[in-house]
Amino acid sequence: MGKTLFRKVWDAHTVATLPNGQTQLFIATHYIHEVTSPQAFGMLRDMNLPVMHPERTFATVDHIVPTTSVTEPFPDAIAQSMISELRKNCAENGIRFFDTHTGNQGIVHIVGPEQGITQPGKTIACGDSHTATHGAFGAVAFGIGTSQVRNVLATQTLAFSPLKVRRINVNGALKPGVTAKDVALHLINLLGVDGGIGFAHEYGGDVFDNFSMDERMTVCNMAIEGGARVGYVNPDETTFAYLKGRAFAPTGADWDAAVARWKSFASDPDCVYDDVVNVDAANIAPTVTWGITPAQSVPVTAAFPRPEDLSATDAATAEEAYRYTRFSPGAPVAGTKVDVAFIGSCTNGRLSDFQSVAKYLAGKKVAPGVKALAVPGSQIVAAQCEKLGIAQIFRDAGFEWRLAGCSMCLAMNPDKLVGDQVCASASNRNFKGRQGSPTGRTLLMSPLMVAAAAVSGCVADCREVFDL
């Protein structure tokens, strides 16, 4: 019987089976940032332990970095202490750090792939919940906590229980205006925020076969929002073309050997999955969240759902959401006023995200009263957008073009909602208070939908706004 990619990668990195049944798993690549690593390094010092494989750990600063200026000291003393501590820890332990002055700094889940560090067949860990992003390359990638960051630094291994594997096929063709973000939100709505618990999600079918690497990363990024610990796509020619020539990718004969090895990790045609879900791409529309979980979403043409029309469990969550958002059940989603528009984050802060918007945004203006932010996910993305004239298109339209960082996705920096502002956001979470205000309201949607909201001043169908 054939094996899934998950099982192949798991088996290839198994060090031992522990007495409790868990697997001691070798971690091929470890990413760190300034938020979850300081305590881990502190614990190593307390135990007088070195970093076992510093060459396998890569660092960047993203969560706390300001997006208006990276001149130090930062206005926030805590933020300054965090970047200083990361700098010190990396220097003392020989860890490569993509610092703000390197031209390579950015969000960890964008920096790793664009440097060619993320590769098929690897186990990848990072102290960040959206590490599943790297599964787009055919890796088994997962987020970990601070104590586990310590364990990887000290031993290059972690103890984990194997996951079941669910194959999700999205077949057919997406309609105009429907993007990878809409696919991600549709799947989370379909399966629920807890639907993926205990599973690794293998994404495939016509849509994923035709997706770019950026689009695959968007969906894998949000696997965790549907409860899955891991989300991945089997590596193929699209994967290899993306990696070729990148800074940390193999070269020459090593490249050919690497591609052959990478291909071998793809799921076998005769493998057996624990569950299979089939989705018709034609049923996916531009999607907007309306509540306090990423599963609470509807097509932009729909109305806010009425709790009485939902299951008992969903109705209770909906009522809680409406108490927080104060939106009106049964009212049209389109037309909901927005105060802030945000394009960026590890979900949608890549070059293609800004390219996809720029060609429709040119010649249009952000509506009066809307604060619009465009935040590239890395310094490389920012430089590419400047070179291609994309950044200027955003500026001309009235967006504030910022420096690379996590920005308003989680607001551990100066970019925050104020009061009960409503934000059309291309990020990944709409939890209560997620964007910095305990009463702020977040509507998740694709970058194209955010742009439509920005120029309309309210939630709007991008297909109508941009004539798609």
Stockholm file with secondary structure:
# STOCKHOLM 1.0

chainA/1-468         MGKTLFRKVWDAHTVATLPNGQTQLFIATHYIHEVTSPQAFGMLRDMNLPVMHPERTFATVDHIVPTTSVTEPFPDAIAQSMISELRKNCAENGIRFFDTHTGNQGIVHIVGPEQGITQPGKTIACGDSHTATHGAFGAVAFGIGTSQVRNVLATQTLAFSPLKVRRINVNGALKPGVTAKDVALHLINLLGVDGGIGFAHEYGGDVFDNFSMDERMTVCNMAIEGGARVGYVNPDETTFAYLKGRAFAPTGADWDAAVARWKSFASDPDCVYDDVVNVDAANIAPTVTWGITPAQSVPVTAAFPRPEDLSATDAATAEEAYRYTRFSPGAPVAGTKVDVAFIGSCTNGRLSDFQSVAKYLAGKKVAPGVKALAVPGSQIVAAQCEKLGIAQIFRDAGFEWRLAGCSMCLAMNPDKLVGDQVCASASNRNFKGRQGSPTGRTLLMSPLMVAAAAVSGCVADCREVFDL
#=GR chainA/1-468 SS CBCCHHHHHHHHTEEEECTTSCEEEECSEEEECTTTSHHHHHHHHHHTCCCSCGGGEEEECCSSCCSSCCCSSCSSHHHHHHHHHHHHHHHHHTCEEECTTTTCCBCHHHHHHHHTCCCTTCEEEESSGGGGGGGGGSCEEEECCHHHHHHHHHHSEEEECCCEEEEEEEESCCCTTCCHHHHHHHHHHHHCTTTTTTEEEEEESHHHHHCCHHHHHHHHHTGGGGTCSEEEECCCHHHHHHHTTCTTSCCHHHHHHHHHHHHHTSCCTTBCCSEEEEEEGGGCCCEEECSSSTTCEEETTSBCCCGGGSCHHHHHHHHHHHHHHCCCTTSBSTTCBCSEEEECHHHHCSHHHHHHHHHHHTTCCCCTTCEEEECCSBHHHHHHHHHTTHHHHHHHHTCEECCSSCGGGTCSSSCCCCTTCEEEECSSCCCTTTTSCTTCEEEECCHHHHHHHHHHTBCCCHHHHTTC
#=GC SS_cons         CBCCHHHHHHHHTEEEECTTSCEEEECSEEEECTTTSHHHHHHHHHHTCCCSCGGGEEEECCSSCCSSCCCSSCSSHHHHHHHHHHHHHHHHHTCEEECTTTTCCBCHHHHHHHHTCCCTTCEEEESSGGGGGGGGGSCEEEECCHHHHHHHHHHSEEEECCCEEEEEEEESCCCTTCCHHHHHHHHHHHHCTTTTTTEEEEEESHHHHHCCHHHHHHHHHTGGGGTCSEEEECCCHHHHHHHTTCTTSCCHHHHHHHHHHHHHTSCCTTBCCSEEEEEEGGGCCCEEECSSSTTCEEETTSBCCCGGGSCHHHHHHHHHHHHHHCCCTTSBSTTCBCSEEEECHHHHCSHHHHHHHHHHHTTCCCCTTCEEEECCSBHHHHHHHHHTTHHHHHHHHTCEECCSSCGGGTCSSSCCCCTTCEEEECSSCCCTTTTSCTTCEEEECCHHHHHHHHHHTBCCCHHHHTTC
//
